[in-house]
């Protein structure tokens, strides 16, 4: 085998080596499949040149047979490298499967095996017949032709501007193919025909490198429409004018779990049962939903399908294009958000209902804490509220807690904790929630999770948002021992719940203030209208008697003293009633004990013989107990003030369905027909009975006393 001149081989080897070093540098800066394939091709040509150079220097190092073997190997490797470049440059790397690599390695491996084994070497590699050389050239030509086809097809499907700026790539790919064909034609006529392939690959490398790294390129790696369609996540399916499936991409195959070959030619209504309805619809429906079970996941897959017509010349329709989109993730996320919203609304309604049913703020906070702690997978909750002094809010104090151990209750009840939380609320101008991680505490948090025995703590401000300013009412503190911290969605829902609780607390405070103010004004008015009048009457009687005695008039002392005694006794009754009404009402012991306490405290000390009769185990809900208590209190107040009764009987009876309250006195009575409903608190009693779906009845006659009868349903 002849070789190139030594000087030319040396220069070529140096040039190829420099090019390989430069491409290696590019790979380190920005690695890509196309650059890697250029590097592989350059390395093959560099090894090829080095083999020739060593053969020229010393034929004993690289013998003629070894050089011929290297020549076969490098020819095939160079052709394979160019094909790999075409695959990567045209974005068809998905075609590079293990089967592809197997066939690329099969021919060079077989060539080396046949070359070094007799008698195949003598027969196939004979210089006269050149049988295997022809096979090798034909094989390499097919590889090169495939690479040229891929590159030319890509440039034909792109704007001409890409070819004008990267023309060296397709031209460089054609040169080795032309050289290979020239080798096939010139074989046997000259021994130097192999140098044509040698230099054609060198020119191809130069063309690939220039075209790849040209700064004027719009697309470093061109993207064609078919590549995009095949690689897109959305499905793409074509149906002809006879409603038969004729094409689809890989995404549709994944979505429906069937291959293109299986569905080819199948009527589309076998896949989409609603397709006839879409065709017959006068509204031209072009979108539908599909739900199918997924056996591997044990759930459902949700697909959105959009349909558009395919039209040709003169608007003639020749089929439909179906675009499939897997919306399972979005559907599940929407369902999860909807469930979270529904749970939030249920929780908000539950808390609002608790506010209307609770007897006091402590009960409301306790019941609300139970709702919050279980809804947000927490183990403990504490509520800190501001203290009001002299009309201003000062500092925080622990008002409610649940789930803390006794040791940690002492911790959160310390003044330093309340002080730190108060400082944080004041400095937190935007009232943002704070999530603390006990396993990674940074800085100086207002309340460390580890100090109260939890992995995570959520601090949610209780704030009332007004037009002019935000009023801080306190802080909601939740503790969690789970591995997962509070998510952003949970924090948003907690903030909404905290705002609702803050609003209800503020409304309760305002309502309590209004009730206290109204009650104070009522007591002042009643005190002026009753006790003050009685005392004024005593004073008038006393002054009249004194004036009569001084004037020498005849006065019956017994009559005067009797009248003074009656007014004094009535004033005492009124005063005891006022003192009792000023005490807070507490029905925690139930209706009957509360009524007994009232009778003992007021009627029992007012010269009225009162008795209480009750069945055992009276079963009433809290609302009914409150209503009956206030109806009884209003009736007893009327007896004390207006009836002049000596005896009062209060009974609470229980039947199979109802609880009956009856109050009877032997006072002076009145004519119900002549009495306005607004008098004697009758309207208030009727309204309270109606609020609990009870029945109210009052009977009375002048001089025959009065009877009040109320019936409400038993609990359950």
MITI-49397 format. One record per residue (C-alpha): y, z, x; residue in three letters. Coordinates in steps of 0.05 Angstrom, whole numbers, plus 5000, padded with zeros to 4 digits. Layout:
N
    Y    Z    X residu
    Y    Z    X    ala
...
//
This chain:
716
    Y    Z    X residu
 5000 5000 5000    unk
 5069 4982 5028    unk
 5128 5028 5025    unk
 5203 5024 5022    unk
 5244 5025 5085    unk
 5252 5094 5114    unk
 5329 5096 5110    unk
 5330 5073 5038    unk
 5277 5123 5018    unk
 5314 5180 5053    unk
 5380 5164 5018    unk
 5345 5158 4951    unk
 5310 5224 4961    unk
 5375 5259 4979    unk
 5411 5230 4918    unk
 5355 5250 4871    unk
 5352 5320 4901    unk
 5427 5330 4892    unk
 5421 5306 4820    unk
 5364 5355 4807    unk
 5405 5413 4836    unk
 5464 5394 4792    unk
 5421 5391 4729    unk
 5390 5459 4748    unk
 5461 5487 4751    unk
 5475 5459 4681    unk
 5411 5490 4655    unk
 5434 5558 4678    unk
 5501 5550 4644    unk
 5477 5519 4579    unk
 5403 5509 4569    unk
 5380 5457 4519    unk
 5317 5415 4507    unk
 5350 5349 4525    unk
 5378 5376 4591    unk
 5310 5405 4606    unk
 5276 5338 4595    unk
 5327 5304 4642    unk
 5312 5358 4694    unk
 5237 5344 4686    unk
 5247 5269 4695    unk
 5292 5280 4755    unk
 5240 5327 4786    unk
 5185 5275 4777    unk
 5227 5221 4811    unk
 5246 5269 4867    unk
 5173 5286 4880    unk
 5157 5212 4877    unk
 5211 5197 4930    unk
 5188 5255 4973    unk
 5117 5230 4973    unk
 5139 5161 4996    unk
 5184 5192 5049    unk
 5128 5235 5077    unk
 5081 5175 5077    unk
 5130 5136 5119    unk
 5139 5194 5167    unk
 5065 5210 5175    unk
 5010 5172 5140    unk
 4960 5226 5156    unk
 4998 5276 5113    unk
 5004 5229 5054    unk
 4949 5179 5059    unk
 4949 5112 5023    unk
 4898 5137 4971    unk
 4938 5201 4959    unk
 5003 5161 4953    unk
 4969 5115 4902    unk
 4945 5175 4862    unk
 5015 5205 4863    unk
 5043 5138 4841    unk
 4998 5136 4779    unk
 5015 5209 4763    unk
 5090 5200 4771    unk
 5092 5135 4731    unk
 5059 5169 4671    unk
 5098 5234 4680    unk
 5164 5196 4682    unk
 5147 5158 4619    unk
 5127 5223 4585    unk
 5192 5256 4609    unk
 5233 5199 4578    unk
 5196 5207 4512    unk
 5209 5282 4512    unk
 5283 5267 4524    unk
 5282 5220 4464    unk
 5249 5274 4421    unk
 5300 5327 4440    unk
 5362 5282 4439    unk
 5345 5256 4369    unk
 5329 5326 4341    unk
 5255 5311 4332    unk
 5227 5369 4372    unk
 5186 5390 4311    unk
 5141 5331 4328    unk
 5123 5364 4393    unk
 5060 5398 4369    unk
 5000 5419 4411    unk
 4966 5354 4391    unk
 5025 5314 4419    unk
 5021 5350 4486    unk
 4946 5340 4487    unk
 4952 5265 4482    unk
 5008 5263 4534    unk
 4964 5300 4584    unk
 4900 5263 4568    unk
 4915 5197 4603    unk
 4942 5225 4669    unk
 4885 5275 4673    unk
 4834 5220 4660    unk
 4868 5175 4711    unk
 4863 5227 4766    unk
 4790 5242 4749    unk
 4771 5168 4751    unk
 4811 5155 4814    unk
 4777 5207 4857    unk
 4706 5196 4833    unk
 4658 5140 4852    unk
 4638 5090 4828    unk
 4698 5089 4779    unk
 4747 5085 4837    unk
 4715 5022 4865    unk
 4709 4989 4797    unk
 4773 5009 4760    unk
 4821 5013 4818    unk
 4798 4952 4858    unk
 4859 4917 4889    unk
 4834 4850 4864    unk
 4819 4866 4790    unk
 4871 4922 4780    unk
 4836 4942 4714    unk
 4862 5013 4708    unk
 4931 4993 4733    unk
 4938 4948 4673    unk
 4914 5004 4627    unk
 4964 5052 4658    unk
 5022 5002 4652    unk
 5005 4988 4578    unk
 5000 5063 4563    unk
 5067 5077 4597    unk
 5099 5018 4562    unk
 5079 5047 4495    unk
 5110 5114 4513    unk
 5174 5080 4536    unk
 5177 5035 4475    unk
 5170 5096 4430    unk
 5228 5130 4466    unk
 5271 5067 4460    unk
 5256 5061 4386    unk
 5276 5134 4372    unk
 5341 5127 4411    unk
 5360 5059 4382    unk
 5343 5082 4311    unk
 5388 5142 4320    unk
 5447 5100 4345    unk
 5438 5050 4289    unk
 5444 5105 4237    unk
 5508 5134 4268    unk
 5579 5106 4271    unk
 5590 5054 4325    unk
 5637 5102 4361    unk
 5577 5142 4385    unk
 5546 5080 4417    unk
 5612 5060 4450    unk
 5617 5128 4484    unk
 5543 5141 4499    unk
 5518 5070 4510    unk
 5487 5088 4577    unk
 5432 5128 4541    unk
 5399 5070 4502    unk
 5411 5022 4560    unk
 5381 5072 4609    unk
 5320 5080 4564    unk
 5310 5004 4562    unk
 5310 4996 4638    unk
 5243 5032 4653    unk
 5211 4992 4596    unk
 5237 4928 4626    unk
 5214 4950 4695    unk
 5145 4966 4668    unk
 5139 4898 4636    unk
 5162 4865 4701    unk
 5109 4904 4739    unk
 5057 4877 4690    unk
 5081 4806 4702    unk
 5088 4811 4778    unk
 5025 4850 4792    unk
 4984 4815 4846    unk
 5041 4771 4870    unk
 5077 4825 4911    unk
 5060 4894 4935    unk
 5131 4919 4924    unk
 5132 4912 4848    unk
 5124 4987 4840    unk
 5194 4998 4868    unk
 5223 4966 4805    unk
 5197 5024 4763    unk
 5219 5072 4816    unk
 5292 5049 4814    unk
 5292 5036 4738    unk
 5276 5110 4726    unk
 5331 5129 4774    unk
 5380 5086 4734    unk
 5353 5117 4669    unk
 5367 5187 4696    unk
 5438 5166 4714    unk
 5448 5135 4645    unk
 5421 5196 4608    unk
 5463 5244 4650    unk
 5527 5204 4641    unk
 5516 5195 4566    unk
 5497 5267 4556    unk
 5555 5298 4594    unk
 5609 5249 4576    unk
 5671 5290 4556    unk
 5691 5239 4503    unk
 5628 5249 4461    unk
 5637 5272 4389    unk
 5564 5294 4383    unk
 5528 5320 4445    unk
 5463 5315 4405    unk
 5470 5266 4346    unk
 5447 5288 4277    unk
 5421 5233 4231    unk
 5414 5237 4156    unk
 5338 5236 4156    unk
 5336 5292 4207    unk
 5383 5333 4165    unk
 5343 5320 4101    unk
 5277 5339 4134    unk
 5304 5402 4167    unk
 5347 5428 4109    unk
 5328 5492 4073    unk
 5342 5461 4005    unk
 5287 5418 3976    unk
 5297 5343 3967    unk
 5253 5302 3919    unk
 5259 5231 3893    unk
 5231 5209 3825    unk
 5229 5135 3807    unk
 5250 5104 3741    unk
 5179 5116 3714    unk
 5187 5191 3727    unk
 5137 5191 3784    unk
 5146 5231 3848    unk
 5153 5183 3907    unk
 5184 5225 3962    unk
 5202 5296 3983    unk
 5220 5336 4044    unk
 5183 5394 4076    unk
 5226 5446 4040    unk
 5198 5424 3972    unk
 5128 5429 3999    unk
 5141 5501 4020    unk
 5173 5519 3954    unk
 5119 5493 3908    unk
 5060 5503 3955    unk
 5035 5431 3952    unk
 5036 5373 4002    unk
 5072 5308 3996    unk
 5007 5269 3995    unk
 4981 5311 3937    unk
 5043 5301 3894    unk
 5056 5228 3911    unk
 5053 5186 3848    unk
 5045 5247 3802    unk
 5088 5249 3738    unk
 5145 5298 3748    unk
 5132 5333 3681    unk
 5067 5359 3711    unk
 5111 5398 3759    unk
 5170 5411 3713    unk
 5149 5421 3641    unk
 5222 5421 3617    unk
 5235 5351 3645    unk
 5225 5315 3577    unk
 5278 5361 3546    unk
 5326 5344 3601    unk
 5318 5270 3588    unk
 5326 5277 3513    unk
 5386 5323 3516    unk
 5449 5291 3491    unk
 5490 5338 3534    unk
 5460 5309 3597    unk
 5434 5374 3626    unk
 5431 5368 3702    unk
 5410 5437 3722    unk
 5350 5481 3706    unk
 5317 5545 3729    unk
 5244 5552 3748    unk
 5204 5616 3757    unk
 5135 5617 3789    unk
 5090 5673 3812    unk
 5079 5682 3887    unk
 5008 5707 3900    unk
 5019 5726 3973    unk
 5079 5769 3956    unk
 5055 5795 3889    unk
 5121 5777 3857    unk
 5162 5719 3829    unk
 5198 5661 3862    unk
 5261 5636 3829    unk
 5282 5563 3840    unk
 5346 5528 3820    unk
 5339 5453 3809    unk
 5398 5404 3805    unk
 5386 5333 3782    unk
 5428 5272 3794    unk
 5417 5199 3778    unk
 5404 5145 3830    unk
 5440 5081 3813    unk
 5442 5013 3847    unk
 5483 4951 3837    unk
 5517 4942 3769    unk
 5502 5017 3756    unk
 5429 5003 3745    unk
 5389 5067 3747    unk
 5326 5067 3791    unk
 5309 5141 3793    unk
 5331 5213 3801    unk
 5345 5259 3859    unk
 5322 5331 3852    unk
 5354 5383 3897    unk
 5313 5448 3899    unk
 5342 5514 3921    unk
 5303 5578 3929    unk
 5348 5631 3897    unk
 5297 5687 3898    unk
 5337 5730 3947    unk
 5401 5720 3907    unk
 5365 5733 3841    unk
 5333 5797 3867    unk
 5400 5820 3897    unk
 5435 5806 3830    unk
 5381 5844 3793    unk
 5387 5902 3841    unk
 5463 5903 3833    unk
 5456 5899 3757    unk
 5407 5957 3758    unk
 5455 5996 3802    unk
 5512 5981 3753    unk
 5470 6002 3694    unk
 5449 6066 3728    unk
 5522 6079 3746    unk
 5544 6069 3673    unk
 5489 6115 3649    unk
 5509 6168 3699    unk
 5583 6161 3681    unk
 5566 6169 3607    unk
 5521 6229 3622    unk
 5576 6263 3662    unk
 5627 6249 3607    unk
 5579 6278 3556    unk
 5569 6340 3599    unk
 5645 6350 3601    unk
 5648 6350 3525    unk
 5588 6397 3517    unk
 5600 6447 3574    unk
 5629 6514 3556    unk
 5667 6521 3621    unk
 5682 6487 3687    unk
 5626 6522 3724    unk
 5574 6496 3675    unk
 5602 6426 3679    unk
 5600 6425 3755    unk
 5529 6452 3757    unk
 5503 6402 3707    unk
 5541 6345 3741    unk
 5512 6366 3809    unk
 5441 6359 3782    unk
 5457 6289 3757    unk
 5488 6267 3823    unk
 5436 6297 3870    unk
 5377 6261 3838    unk
 5412 6196 3825    unk
 5429 6188 3899    unk
 5365 6214 3931    unk
 5398 6275 3961    unk
 5373 6345 3972    unk
 5436 6386 3964    unk
 5506 6381 3935    unk
 5568 6425 3938    unk
 5635 6420 3902    unk
 5699 6446 3934    unk
 5761 6450 3890    unk
 5833 6466 3905    unk
 5861 6534 3884    unk
 5923 6536 3841    unk
 5974 6590 3857    unk
 6044 6592 3826    unk
 6035 6522 3798    unk
 6017 6491 3865    unk
 5949 6473 3895    unk
 5933 6512 3958    unk
 5869 6509 4000    unk
 5797 6497 3978    unk
 5743 6542 3953    unk
 5669 6531 3939    unk
 5660 6525 3863    unk
 5588 6499 3856    unk
 5528 6486 3900    unk
 5455 6467 3892    unk
 5397 6457 3940    unk
 5423 6497 3999    unk
 5383 6553 4031    unk
 5415 6622 4030    unk
 5433 6616 4103    unk
 5468 6549 4092    unk
 5503 6575 4029    unk
 5535 6628 4074    unk
 5556 6572 4121    unk
 5590 6527 4070    unk
 5622 6589 4038    unk
 5660 6606 4101    unk
 5735 6600 4100    unk
 5734 6558 4163    unk
 5692 6504 4129    unk
 5739 6502 4069    unk
 5798 6500 4116    unk
 5769 6442 4156    unk
 5754 6403 4093    unk
 5824 6416 4067    unk
 5855 6391 4132    unk
 5812 6329 4130    unk
 5832 6314 4058    unk
 5906 6321 4075    unk
 5900 6277 4137    unk
 5858 6226 4099    unk
 5917 6190 4069    unk
 5876 6134 4038    unk
 5824 6184 4011    unk
 5766 6147 4043    unk
 5695 6175 4040    unk
 5664 6200 4105    unk
 5590 6192 4123    unk
 5566 6238 4179    unk
 5503 6229 4220    unk
 5474 6295 4243    unk
 5433 6262 4298    unk
 5495 6229 4329    unk
 5555 6273 4317    unk
 5618 6247 4350    unk
 5684 6282 4354    unk
 5699 6343 4311    unk
 5675 6330 4239    unk
 5701 6374 4183    unk
 5629 6393 4166    unk
 5572 6381 4214    unk
 5506 6359 4181    unk
 5464 6398 4230    unk
 5502 6462 4213    unk
 5478 6458 4141    unk
 5408 6431 4156    unk
 5413 6357 4140    unk
 5408 6291 4176    unk
 5465 6259 4138    unk
 5525 6286 4098    unk
 5570 6247 4052    unk
 5640 6275 4040    unk
 5673 6242 3978    unk
 5745 6263 3961    unk
 5759 6284 3889    unk
 5825 6250 3876    unk
 5868 6235 3815    unk
 5904 6168 3824    unk
 5972 6167 3790    unk
 6028 6117 3791    unk
 6070 6155 3841    unk
 6021 6195 3883    unk
 5949 6215 3891    unk
 5932 6287 3874    unk
 5875 6317 3914    unk
 5831 6362 3871    unk
 5775 6375 3921    unk
 5715 6346 3955    unk
 5643 6328 3936    unk
 5592 6342 3992    unk
 5521 6314 3991    unk
 5466 6326 4041    unk
 5406 6281 4055    unk
 5344 6291 4098    unk
 5317 6220 4092    unk
 5315 6173 4152    unk
 5364 6124 4118    unk
 5438 6141 4116    unk
 5480 6131 4054    unk
 5490 6056 4044    unk
 5556 6022 4030    unk
 5534 6009 3959    unk
 5516 6082 3949    unk
 5584 6103 3977    unk
 5620 6057 3928    unk
 5581 6086 3869    unk
 5591 6157 3894    unk
 5666 6144 3898    unk
 5666 6119 3826    unk
 5628 6181 3804    unk
 5674 6226 3843    unk
 5735 6194 3810    unk
 5704 6206 3742    unk
 5689 6279 3758    unk
 5759 6288 3785    unk
 5789 6258 3722    unk
 5747 6304 3677    unk
 5765 6365 3719    unk
 5838 6348 3715    unk
 5832 6336 3640    unk
 5796 6403 3631    unk
 5851 6439 3670    unk
 5905 6406 3629    unk
 5868 6421 3564    unk
 5857 6493 3584    unk
 5930 6500 3601    unk
 5950 6469 3535    unk
 5901 6514 3497    unk
 5926 6576 3533    unk
 5998 6556 3518    unk
 5983 6541 3446    unk
 5943 6605 3438    unk
 5999 6646 3468    unk
 6050 6615 3421    unk
 6003 6627 3362    unk
 5993 6700 3381    unk
 6068 6709 3389    unk
 6079 6678 3320    unk
 6023 6718 3287    unk
 6047 6781 3322    unk
 6117 6769 3295    unk
 6092 6752 3225    unk
 6043 6809 3218    unk
 6047 6869 3265    unk
 6122 6862 3274    unk
 6132 6859 3199    unk
 6089 6920 3189    unk
 6126 6959 3241    unk
 6192 6936 3211    unk
 6167 6960 3143    unk
 6150 7028 3174    unk
 6218 7032 3204    unk
 6252 7013 3138    unk
 6212 7065 3099    unk
 6227 7119 3150    unk
 6301 7103 3151    unk
 6304 7099 3074    unk
 6270 7167 3068    unk
 6315 7198 3120    unk
 6377 7170 3086    unk
 6354 7196 3018    unk
 6342 7266 3046    unk
 6411 7266 3079    unk
 6443 7244 3013    unk
 6406 7298 2973    unk
 6365 7249 2932    unk
 6300 7269 2900    unk
 6244 7238 2942    unk
 6169 7243 2931    unk
 6144 7256 3002    unk
 6072 7240 2984    unk
 6089 7170 2959    unk
 6131 7156 3022    unk
 6077 7181 3069    unk
 6023 7141 3032    unk
 6062 7077 3040    unk
 6077 7093 3113    unk
 6002 7106 3124    unk
 5981 7040 3092    unk
 6030 7000 3134    unk
 6009 7037 3197    unk
 5935 7025 3184    unk
 5947 6951 3171    unk
 5988 6946 3235    unk
 5930 6979 3274    unk
 5881 6929 3243    unk
 5925 6871 3263    unk
 5935 6898 3333    unk
 5860 6907 3344    unk
 5849 6836 3320    unk
 5901 6809 3369    unk
 5871 6849 3426    unk
 5802 6821 3410    unk
 5827 6749 3404    unk
 5860 6755 3472    unk
 5793 6768 3504    unk
 5754 6706 3527    unk
 5699 6684 3480    unk
 5630 6680 3511    unk
 5570 6657 3471    unk
 5521 6659 3528    unk
 5482 6714 3492    unk
 5478 6673 3428    unk
 5511 6673 3359    unk
 5484 6738 3330    unk
 5501 6784 3389    unk
 5571 6753 3393    unk
 5583 6767 3318    unk
 5557 6838 3326    unk
 5605 6849 3383    unk
 5663 6822 3341    unk
 5647 6867 3282    unk
 5639 6929 3326    unk
 5704 6915 3363    unk
 5749 6898 3303    unk
 5721 6913 3235    unk
 5684 6975 3259    unk
 5750 7006 3281    unk
 5792 6984 3221    unk
 5765 7029 3165    unk
 5722 6972 3139    unk
 5648 6983 3126    unk
 5616 6921 3158    unk
 5542 6906 3165    unk
 5505 6851 3201    unk
 5439 6822 3175    unk
 5401 6770 3216    unk
 5333 6738 3223    unk
 5300 6739 3291    unk
 5299 6680 3340    unk
 5354 6640 3309    unk
 5347 6568 3335    unk
 5413 6532 3342    unk
 5442 6484 3392    unk
 5505 6503 3430    unk
 5552 6461 3387    unk
 5527 6492 3322    unk
 5531 6563 3351    unk
 5604 6551 3370    unk
 5621 6522 3302    unk
 5589 6579 3263    unk
 5620 6632 3307    unk
 5691 6606 3297    unk
 5680 6596 3222    unk
 5656 6669 3218    unk
 5715 6692 3260    unk
 5765 6655 3216    unk
 5733 6684 3152    unk
 5734 6756 3181    unk
 5806 6747 3203    unk
 5825 6727 3132    unk
 5788 6788 3104    unk
 5824 6834 3152    unk
 5893 6806 3139    unk
 5893 6787 3065    unk
 5833 6813 3026    unk
 5845 6889 3030    unk
 5769 6895 3029    unk
 5729 6959 3038    unk
 5662 6927 3052    unk
 5641 6864 3089    unk
 5571 6835 3096    unk
 5553 6782 3148    unk
 5483 6751 3146    unk
 5450 6696 3188    unk
 5386 6670 3155    unk
 5338 6617 3180    unk
 5297 6570 3136    unk
 5248 6516 3156    unk
 5303 6466 3166    unk
 5370 6502 3166    unk
 5408 6563 3190    unk
 5452 6594 3137    unk
 5514 6637 3152    unk
 5539 6680 3093    unk
 5601 6725 3094    unk
 5616 6767 3032    unk
 5673 6817 3020    unk
 5695 6861 2961    unk
 5769 6846 2970    unk
 5821 6824 2920    unk
 5798 6751 2920    unk
 5839 6691 2899    unk
 5840 6630 2854    unk
 5812 6572 2893    unk
 5842 6520 2846    unk
 5912 6545 2860    unk
 5902 6550 2936    unk
 5921 6493 2982    unk
 5866 6472 3031    unk
 5914 6486 3088    unk
 5917 6559 3070    unk
 5874 6616 3097    unk
 5846 6569 3151    unk
 5802 6533 3101    unk
 5816 6465 3132    unk
 5796 6490 3201    unk
 5730 6519 3174    unk
 5713 6455 3136    unk
 5727 6412 3197    unk
 5684 6455 3243    unk
 5627 6451 3194    unk
 5634 6376 3188    unk
 5633 6368 3264    unk
 5561 6394 3266    unk
 5540 6358 3202    unk
 5539 6424 3164    unk
 5554 6442 3092    unk
 5612 6489 3076    unk
 5624 6526 3010    unk
 5672 6581 2990    unk
 5673 6618 2924    unk
 5723 6670 2901    unk
 5757 6699 2839    unk
 5817 6745 2834    unk
 5793 6817 2839    unk
 5720 6796 2851    unk
 5719 6785 2927    unk
 5702 6723 2966    unk
 5638 6690 2993    unk
 5636 6639 3049    unk
 5571 6599 3057    unk
 5556 6551 3115    unk
 5490 6514 3126    unk
 5473 6475 3190    unk
 5409 6443 3215    unk
 5362 6482 3261    unk
 5353 6461 3333    unk
 5300 6407 3338    unk
//
